[in-house]
């Protein structure tokens, strides 16, 4: 089976078990998923990783998960941020959120002004998640170039061309050739600011190359930083079938969609595991594993494990019809989006809202000093 999984291209039918061998990651034990304490973990969306137990056992912890502003955010984009918020609340973890606006200029056919517009809207969605500003730092590459680029330049000497091409393939331009150093700056930044400690990076599997390169840099022991741990997640599928939810391919539910739009998208486009007729469905039952609305409920949107088991059993027995399952999923997603959109609407001017989340002058200096600058 042919599959391609990189930060810049995902294609084929994804074999998540094969990726464990390809990426050198370990499947999470059930006990570790339970300790993480969130549906995305215990329901096997975050299914693999490296050094996750080290994070769970540590006294000092940080989490890094970011966003590349290439368009409006959809459900698949925002779930890692809500997971990071859970880790912040449950484990008193500091959260760092890098936004790679420069990368999108190198990787996408969009201008800096277009990227800037997406960036500002994406930032409002990140703020709407509700992170604790005293325990969160939001870093924008072009705004925080006084930190990001000096640190990245230090790391660039520790990443060989052969290592970069083996991990990412041949880059289409020199901007992306340099970008592994920038991503390493993102992932090691919490430790450059605060000293070596347990860092966890919850990401979709296509972003794992960034973590692997940063771990190689940390392993050289030239800096006061240990290897960041990785928590690898499966893709939330597009409504119209298996695969990665994408704004450019398939049908996605965006964070600004109103209830009518959500219900119409699910009713018209959601791929189901139901049978061809009501009579056949009542007789044979549905197939939850093939049903996208059920996968959405299972991943995140039905928090009650007992309720989810009841839904699965009723669908499998033919007692719950595909249309009814679509309505149930739409209800849960609309409820989630109403709360998110309400928090987003309550935000004031963006620069004022961001101010408490910015790196302080002392934090900037510590990060530069940590790499000898």
C-alpha positions in Angstrom: 0.0 0.0 0.0 1.4 3.4 -1.0 1.2 6.2 1.5 2.9 9.5 1.9 2.8 11.3 5.3 4.9 14.5 5.6 4.2 17.9 7.0 3.6 19.1 3.4 1.8 16.2 1.8 -0.5 13.4 2.9 -1.8 10.9 0.4 -3.0 7.2 0.2 -4.9 5.1 2.7 -3.1 5.8 6.0 -1.8 2.7 7.8 -1.3 4.0 11.3 0.4 0.8 12.5 2.9 0.9 9.7 3.8 4.5 10.6 5.0 3.3 14.0 7.8 1.4 12.2 8.4 4.2 9.7 8.6 6.9 12.4 10.2 4.9 15.2 7.4 5.5 17.6 5.7 3.2 20.2 2.0 2.5 20.6 0.7 3.9 23.8 -0.2 1.3 26.5 -3.8 1.5 27.7 -2.6 2.6 31.1 -0.8 5.6 29.6 -3.9 6.6 27.6 -5.9 6.5 30.8 -3.4 8.5 32.7 -3.6 11.2 30.0 -7.2 11.5 31.1 -8.9 12.7 27.9 -11.2 11.1 25.3 -8.7 11.9 22.5 -6.2 9.6 24.3 -8.3 6.9 25.9 -10.3 6.4 22.6 -7.1 5.9 20.6 -6.9 9.1 18.6 -3.6 9.9 20.2 -2.4 6.4 19.8 1.4 6.5 19.8 4.4 8.5 21.0 7.8 8.8 22.5 8.7 9.6 26.2 5.0 10.2 27.1 5.5 8.5 30.5 8.4 10.8 31.2 6.1 13.8 30.8 3.5 12.2 33.0 6.0 11.4 35.8 7.8 14.8 35.7 7.5 17.6 38.2 8.0 20.3 35.6 6.2 20.0 32.3 5.6 21.9 29.1 3.5 21.3 26.0 4.1 22.6 22.5 1.5 22.5 19.8 1.2 25.0 17.0 -0.6 26.2 13.9 0.4 27.2 10.4 -2.1 29.9 9.2 -3.0 28.8 5.7 -6.8 29.4 6.0 -9.7 29.5 8.4 -9.5 26.8 11.2 -11.7 23.7 11.2 -12.4 21.1 13.8 -9.4 19.0 12.9 -7.1 22.0 13.6 -8.5 23.0 16.9 -8.7 19.6 18.8 -5.0 19.5 19.6 -5.4 22.9 21.3 -8.2 21.7 23.4 -6.1 18.7 24.3 -3.2 21.0 25.3 -5.6 23.0 27.4 -6.6 19.8 29.2 -2.9 19.0 29.8 -2.4 22.5 31.2 -5.3 22.1 33.6 -4.7 18.5 34.6 -0.9 18.6 34.9 0.0 22.3 35.5 1.9 22.3 32.2 3.1 25.4 30.5 1.8 25.6 27.0 3.8 27.1 24.1 1.8 27.8 20.9 4.0 28.7 17.9 2.4 30.1 14.7 4.4 29.4 11.6 3.2 32.3 9.3 6.6 32.4 7.5 6.4 28.7 6.7 3.1 29.1 4.9 4.6 31.7 2.7 7.3 29.2 1.6 4.9 26.2 1.4 1.6 27.7 0.1 0.6 29.9 -2.9 -0.4 32.8 -0.7 1.1 36.2 0.0 2.3 37.6 3.3 -0.8 39.9 3.5 -3.1 36.9 2.9 -1.2 34.9 5.5 -1.4 37.8 8.0 -5.2 37.9 7.7 -5.4 34.1 8.3 -3.0 34.5 11.2 -5.1 37.1 13.0 -8.2 35.1 12.7 -6.4 31.9 13.8 -5.0 33.7 16.8 -8.5 34.6 17.9 -9.5 31.0 17.6 -6.5 29.9 19.7 -7.3 32.5 22.4 -10.9 31.3 22.4 -9.7 27.9 23.7 -9.2 29.6 27.0 -5.6 29.0 27.9 -4.2 30.4 31.2 -2.2 33.5 30.2 0.2 33.1 33.1 1.0 29.6 31.9 0.9 30.1 28.1 3.2 31.7 25.6 2.0 32.4 22.0 4.9 32.9 19.6 4.5 34.2 16.0 7.5 33.7 13.8 7.4 37.1 12.1 6.4 39.0 15.2 9.0 37.2 17.4 11.8 37.1 14.9 14.2 38.5 17.5 13.9 35.1 19.3 12.9 32.6 16.7 15.5 33.4 14.0 18.6 33.7 16.2 17.8 30.5 17.9 17.0 28.8 14.6 20.3 30.0 13.2 22.1 28.3 16.1 20.3 25.1 15.5 20.8 25.2 11.7 24.4 24.2 12.1 23.3 21.0 13.9 21.0 19.8 11.1 22.8 18.3 8.0 21.4 18.5 4.5 21.3 14.7 4.3 19.3 14.6 7.6 16.9 17.2 6.3 16.2 15.5 2.9 16.0 12.0 4.5 13.3 13.3 6.9 11.3 15.7 4.6 12.4 14.9 1.1 13.8 17.5 -1.3 12.5 20.9 -0.4 11.0 23.1 -3.2 12.9 26.2 -2.0 15.6 27.3 0.4 12.9 28.6 2.8 11.6 25.2 3.5 15.2 23.8 3.5 15.9 26.1 6.5 12.5 25.4 8.2 13.5 22.3 10.2 15.8 24.7 12.2 12.8 27.0 12.9 10.6 24.1 14.0 13.3 22.9 16.3 13.4 26.4 17.8 9.7 26.1 18.4 9.9 22.7 20.1 12.9 23.4 22.3 11.9 27.0 23.2 10.3 26.1 26.5 13.5 24.5 27.7 15.7 27.3 26.4 13.6 29.7 28.5 13.2 27.5 31.7 16.0 24.9 31.5 15.8 21.2 30.7 12.5 19.6 31.6 9.9 17.2 30.2 8.2 18.6 27.1 5.4 16.9 25.2 4.3 17.7 21.6 0.8 16.5 20.8 0.4 16.5 17.0 -1.1 14.8 14.0 1.2 12.1 12.6 2.1 14.2 9.5 4.0 16.7 11.8 6.2 14.1 13.4 9.3 14.8 11.3 9.6 18.2 13.1 9.8 16.3 16.4 12.3 13.8 15.2 14.7 16.5 14.0 14.4 18.4 17.3 15.1 15.3 19.3 18.3 14.7 17.2 19.4 18.3 18.0 18.7 17.9 21.7 20.6 14.6 21.7 23.8 16.4 20.8 23.7 17.8 24.3 25.1 21.2 23.3 22.1 23.0 24.9 20.2 22.8 28.2 17.4 20.9 26.6 16.3 17.2 26.7 14.5 15.4 23.9 10.9 16.5 23.6 8.4 13.7 23.8 5.8 13.2 21.0 2.2 12.3 21.2 1.0 11.2 17.7 -2.6 11.5 16.7 -4.7 10.1 13.9 -6.5 12.4 11.5 -10.0 13.5 12.1 -11.6 12.4 8.8 -13.3 14.7 6.2 -17.0 14.4 6.4 -17.2 12.7 3.1 -14.9 9.8 3.9 -11.8 8.5 5.5 -8.6 10.5 5.4 -7.3 13.8 6.7 -9.8 16.6 7.3 -8.7 19.4 5.0 -9.9 22.8 4.0 -8.8 22.2 0.4 -9.9 18.6 0.0 -13.2 17.1 1.1 -15.8 18.8 3.3 -14.7 20.3 6.6 -16.6 21.9 9.4 -15.0 25.3 10.2 -15.0 27.0 13.6 -17.1 29.9 12.3 -19.8 27.7 10.7 -23.2 28.5 12.1 -25.6 25.8 13.3 -27.5 25.6 10.0 -24.2 25.2 8.0 -23.1 22.4 10.4 -26.3 20.5 10.1 -26.5 20.9 6.3 -22.9 19.7 5.9 -23.4 16.7 8.1 -26.8 15.8 6.6 -25.6 16.2 3.0 -22.0 15.0 3.1 -21.3 12.8 6.1 -20.2 9.3 5.1 -22.2 6.7 7.0 -21.8 3.1 8.0 -25.5 2.5 7.5 -27.3 0.1 5.1 -28.9 0.9 1.8 -32.5 0.8 3.2 -34.1 1.3 6.6 -35.3 -2.4 6.5 -31.8 -3.7 5.9 -30.3 -1.4 8.5 -32.9 -2.6 11.1 -32.0 -6.2 10.2 -28.2 -6.0 9.9 -27.3 -2.9 11.8 -24.8 -0.2 11.0 -21.0 -0.3 11.0 -19.7 2.4 13.5 -16.1 1.9 12.3 -17.1 3.2 8.8 -19.4 6.0 10.0 -17.9 9.5 10.1 -20.5 11.0 12.5 -19.8 8.2 14.9 -16.0 8.8 14.6 -16.5 12.5 15.5 -18.5 11.5 18.6 -15.9 8.9 19.5 -12.9 11.2 19.1 -14.1 14.2 21.1 -17.7 15.3 20.9 -19.4 12.7 23.2 -17.5 13.1 26.4 -19.5 10.4 28.3 -18.0 7.0 27.8 -21.1 5.1 28.9 -23.3 7.2 26.6 -20.9 6.6 23.7 -21.1 2.8 24.3 -24.9 3.0 24.2 -24.8 4.9 20.9 -22.4 2.4 19.4 -24.5 -0.6 20.6 -27.8 0.9 19.3 -26.3 1.7 15.9 -24.7 -1.7 15.6 -28.0 -3.4 16.5 -29.9 -1.3 13.9 -32.0 0.5 16.6 -30.3 3.8 15.7 -30.6 4.9 12.1 -27.9 6.8 10.2 -30.0 9.9 9.9 -30.5 9.9 13.7 -26.8 9.4 14.3 -26.1 12.4 12.0 -28.5 14.5 14.0 -26.9 13.4 17.3 -23.4 14.3 16.0 -24.6 17.6 14.7 -26.1 18.5 18.0 -22.9 17.8 19.9 -20.7 19.7 17.3 -23.1 22.7 17.3 -23.0 22.8 21.1 -19.2 22.8 21.0 -19.0 25.5 18.4 -21.5 27.8 20.1 -19.3 27.8 23.2 -16.1 28.4 21.2 -17.7 31.1 19.1 -19.1 32.8 22.2 -15.6 33.0 23.7 -14.2 34.3 20.4 -16.8 37.0 20.1 -16.1 38.2 23.7 -12.5 38.9 22.8 -11.4 42.5 22.5 -8.8 44.0 20.3 -6.3 41.3 19.3 -3.1 43.0 20.3 -4.5 43.7 23.7 -5.7 40.2 24.1 -2.4 38.7 23.1 -0.2 40.9 25.3 -0.4 38.7 28.4 0.6 35.7 26.3 3.8 37.2 24.7 7.3 36.3 25.7 8.7 38.7 28.2 11.9 40.6 27.7 13.6 38.3 30.2 12.3 35.2 28.6 13.6 36.3 25.2 17.0 37.0 26.6 17.2 33.6 28.4 16.3 31.8 25.1 19.0 33.6 23.1 21.5 33.1 25.9 20.8 29.4 26.1 22.2 28.9 22.5 25.2 31.2 23.1 23.8 34.4 21.6 
